Amino acid sequence: MQRDLAQLQEQIRTLQTRFDTELAKSQQLLNQNLEASGRLATSIAVLEKSIANQEKALAAPVATVNTRVDTMASQFQSLRDAVDEMNSRLSKLQQQIVDIKNIVSTVPPPQAAPTPTPQAAAPPVPPVQSATLWTNALRDYQAGNYNLAGPQFTDYLKYFGASEQASEAQFYLGEMFYNQKDYKEAVDAYDLVLERYPEGKRTADAQYKKGMSLLRMNKRDMAAKEFREVIRRFPRTPAATQAADALKGLGLAIGPSSRQAPSKSATRRR
């Protein structure tokens, strides 16, 4: 038992020695970590101080740049407003010039020896500008308010009959009669487009719709004549395509003028 007790005491001393050794190593590592943490904290403090100094150094230039940017933005906005105002004035001036031209076109030319009359009729004075009258008339037409659009288109033709949109105004009058199934009045309105505006934007459409009006009136031959005339006068247009389809629907040929060369007499008439 004494020998066992001695061995046990020896083992305890060995474990105590090892424990003291490991504890010393751990204490040394802990001290090293504390020193590294201290150095890291010092570096972080130095870095924070450097960043703060740089922020202070950059604050003034950045503020100056921001101020300049705001000033330039304000100047650009002022310039844009001035350009918009100039464009608006130019647009109004251009419209006034068009209105003046239209009014002048309605004034009859002076006679060589004018005879004064007691009640000479003055040229009509437009109640509104052409653009306003046209916009109102087109808006009411598209909304189906024909009782408002009709008089407005009529006034447009009265005051601005020489303008570029006059042929469209006359065409829309025909369209209103057509949509109301008053085909006789529609034919008369489309005829005015063909007579007064032979080169207008809607002349081809007017002749095609004239043919459709005649067809609705059971005047088949007259309608076919108008369809063929559309193809002859306005080839390669949507109206010509519609006229050709209408002829095919009637079981009629388009006509030799669409497939053969014109005769000499036709060439002379042209």
C-alpha positions in Angstrom: 0.0 0.0 0.0 2.8 2.4 0.7 4.3 1.6 -2.7 1.0 2.4 -4.3 0.6 5.5 -2.3 4.0 6.6 -3.4 3.2 6.0 -7.1 0.0 7.9 -6.7 1.8 10.8 -5.2 4.4 10.7 -8.0 1.6 10.8 -10.6 0.0 13.7 -8.8 3.3 15.6 -8.9 3.7 14.8 -12.6 0.2 16.1 -13.4 0.8 19.2 -11.3 4.0 19.9 -13.2 2.2 19.4 -16.6 -0.7 21.6 -15.4 1.7 24.4 -14.3 3.6 24.1 -17.6 0.3 24.4 -19.7 -0.9 27.1 -17.5 2.2 29.1 -18.1 1.9 28.6 -21.9 -1.7 29.7 -21.8 -0.8 32.7 -19.8 1.9 33.6 -22.3 -0.5 33.2 -25.3 -3.1 35.3 -23.4 -0.6 38.0 -22.9 0.4 37.9 -26.6 -3.2 38.2 -27.6 -3.8 41.1 -25.3 -0.7 42.9 -26.8 -2.0 42.2 -30.3 -5.4 43.5 -29.4 -3.9 46.6 -28.0 -1.9 47.2 -31.1 -5.0 46.6 -33.3 -7.0 49.0 -31.2 -4.2 51.6 -31.6 -4.2 51.1 -35.4 -8.0 51.4 -35.6 -7.9 54.6 -33.6 -5.2 56.0 -35.9 -7.2 54.9 -39.0 -10.4 56.5 -37.6 -8.5 59.7 -37.0 -7.1 59.7 -40.5 -10.6 59.1 -42.0 -12.0 61.9 -40.0 -9.2 64.2 -41.2 -9.8 63.2 -44.8 -13.6 63.8 -44.4 -12.9 67.3 -43.0 -10.5 67.9 -45.9 -13.0 66.8 -48.6 -16.1 68.4 -47.1 -15.4 71.8 -48.4 -14.6 70.8 -52.0 -17.6 68.5 -52.2 -19.8 71.3 -50.9 -18.4 73.6 -53.5 -19.1 71.0 -56.3 -22.6 70.5 -55.1 -23.2 74.2 -55.1 -21.9 74.5 -58.6 -24.0 71.6 -59.8 -27.2 73.1 -58.3 -26.3 76.4 -59.9 -25.8 74.8 -63.3 -29.1 72.9 -63.0 -30.9 76.1 -62.2 -29.3 77.8 -65.2 -30.3 74.9 -67.5 -33.8 75.0 -66.2 -34.0 78.7 -66.8 -32.6 78.2 -70.3 -35.1 75.4 -71.1 -38.0 77.6 -69.9 -36.8 80.4 -72.1 -36.6 78.1 -75.1 -40.1 76.7 -74.4 -41.5 80.2 -74.2 -39.8 81.2 -77.4 -41.2 78.1 -79.2 -44.6 78.9 -77.9 -44.3 82.5 -79.2 -43.1 81.3 -82.6 -46.0 78.8 -82.8 -48.5 81.5 -82.1 -46.8 83.9 -84.5 -46.9 81.2 -87.2 -50.5 80.5 -86.6 -51.3 84.3 -86.8 -49.5 84.4 -90.1 -51.5 81.5 -91.5 -54.7 83.2 -90.3 -53.7 86.5 -92.0 -53.0 84.6 -95.2 -56.3 82.9 -95.1 -58.1 86.3 -94.5 -56.2 87.9 -97.3 -57.1 85.1 -99.6 -60.8 85.8 -99.1 -60.4 89.5 -100.0 -61.4 90.0 -103.7 -58.8 91.5 -106.0 -59.1 95.3 -106.7 -61.0 96.3 -109.9 -59.5 98.6 -112.5 -62.4 101.1 -112.0 -64.2 100.1 -108.9 -67.8 101.4 -108.6 -68.6 102.3 -105.0 -71.7 100.6 -103.6 -73.7 101.8 -100.7 -73.6 98.5 -98.9 -70.3 96.8 -99.7 -69.9 93.4 -98.0 -66.8 93.2 -95.8 -64.7 90.0 -95.9 -65.7 87.5 -93.2 -63.7 87.8 -90.0 -62.9 84.4 -88.4 -64.5 84.1 -84.9 -61.5 82.0 -83.7 -58.1 80.9 -84.9 -58.0 78.2 -87.5 -56.3 75.7 -85.2 -58.9 76.1 -82.5 -61.8 75.8 -84.9 -60.3 72.7 -86.5 -59.5 71.0 -83.2 -63.0 71.6 -81.8 -64.7 70.4 -85.0 -62.6 67.3 -85.2 -63.1 66.5 -81.5 -66.9 66.8 -81.9 -66.8 64.7 -85.1 -64.9 61.9 -83.5 -67.3 62.0 -80.5 -70.3 61.7 -82.9 -71.6 65.1 -82.1 -72.5 65.9 -85.7 -74.8 68.7 -84.7 -71.8 70.6 -83.4 -69.1 69.3 -85.8 -71.1 70.1 -89.0 -71.4 73.9 -88.4 -67.8 74.1 -87.2 -66.5 72.4 -90.4 -68.7 74.7 -92.4 -67.3 77.7 -90.7 -63.8 76.4 -91.2 -64.4 76.2 -95.0 -66.0 79.6 -94.9 -63.0 81.3 -93.2 -60.1 79.1 -94.1 -61.1 77.5 -97.4 -57.6 77.9 -98.8 -55.8 76.2 -96.0 -54.2 72.8 -96.2 -56.9 71.1 -94.1 -59.9 72.5 -96.0 -60.2 69.4 -98.1 -60.4 67.3 -95.0 -63.1 69.5 -93.5 -65.2 69.0 -96.7 -64.5 65.3 -96.6 -65.7 65.0 -93.0 -68.9 66.8 -94.0 -69.5 64.0 -96.5 -68.6 61.4 -93.9 -71.3 62.7 -91.5 -74.0 62.5 -94.2 -72.7 59.0 -95.1 -72.8 57.8 -91.5 -76.3 59.1 -91.2 -77.3 57.2 -94.3 -78.1 60.5 -96.2 -76.3 59.2 -99.3 -77.6 61.9 -101.7 -76.1 64.7 -99.5 -73.0 62.6 -99.0 -72.5 62.4 -102.8 -72.9 66.2 -103.1 -70.3 66.8 -100.3 -67.8 64.4 -101.8 -68.3 66.1 -105.2 -67.2 69.4 -103.6 -64.0 67.7 -102.5 -63.3 66.5 -106.0 -64.1 69.8 -107.6 -62.4 72.2 -105.2 -59.5 70.1 -104.0 -58.5 67.7 -106.8 -55.0 67.3 -105.1 -56.2 67.2 -101.5 -55.2 64.7 -98.9 -58.6 63.0 -98.8 -59.6 63.4 -102.5 -59.0 59.7 -103.3 -61.0 58.7 -100.2 -63.8 61.1 -101.2 -64.1 59.6 -104.7 -64.2 56.1 -103.2 -66.8 57.0 -100.7 -68.8 58.7 -103.4 -68.9 55.4 -105.2 -70.0 53.7 -102.0 -72.8 56.2 -101.5 -74.0 55.6 -105.1 -73.8 51.8 -104.4 -76.0 52.3 -101.3 -78.5 54.2 -103.6 -78.5 51.1 -105.9 -76.8 53.0 -108.7 -74.4 50.1 -109.5 -73.1 51.4 -112.8 -72.4 54.9 -111.5 -70.7 53.4 -108.5 -68.5 51.1 -110.6 -67.5 54.1 -112.7 -66.3 56.0 -109.6 -64.4 53.0 -108.3 -62.6 52.6 -111.7 -61.8 56.3 -111.6 -60.2 56.0 -108.2 -58.0 53.2 -109.5 -57.0 55.3 -112.5 -56.4 58.6 -110.8 -54.9 57.4 -107.5 -53.1 54.1 -108.0 -51.2 52.5 -105.2 -53.3 54.1 -102.6 -55.5 52.5 -99.9 -58.5 54.0 -101.6 -57.6 52.3 -104.9 -57.2 49.0 -103.1 -60.7 49.4 -101.5 -62.2 50.4 -104.9 -60.7 47.2 -106.5 -62.2 45.1 -103.7 -65.5 46.8 -104.2 -65.5 46.0 -107.9 -64.5 42.4 -107.2 -67.4 42.2 -104.7 -69.7 43.3 -107.5 -68.3 40.7 -109.9 -67.0 43.4 -112.2 -63.6 43.8 -113.9 -61.3 46.5 -112.7 -61.0 47.8 -116.3 -58.3 47.9 -119.0 -56.8 51.2 -117.6 -55.4 49.3 -114.6 -53.6 46.6 -116.8 -53.0 48.2 -120.2 -51.2 51.2 -121.4 -53.4 54.3 -121.8 -54.5 55.3 -125.3 -53.1 58.3 -127.2 -56.3 60.3 -126.6 -56.2 59.6 -122.9 -52.6 60.7 -122.9 -53.5 64.0 -124.6 -56.3 64.6 -122.0 -53.8 64.1 -119.2 
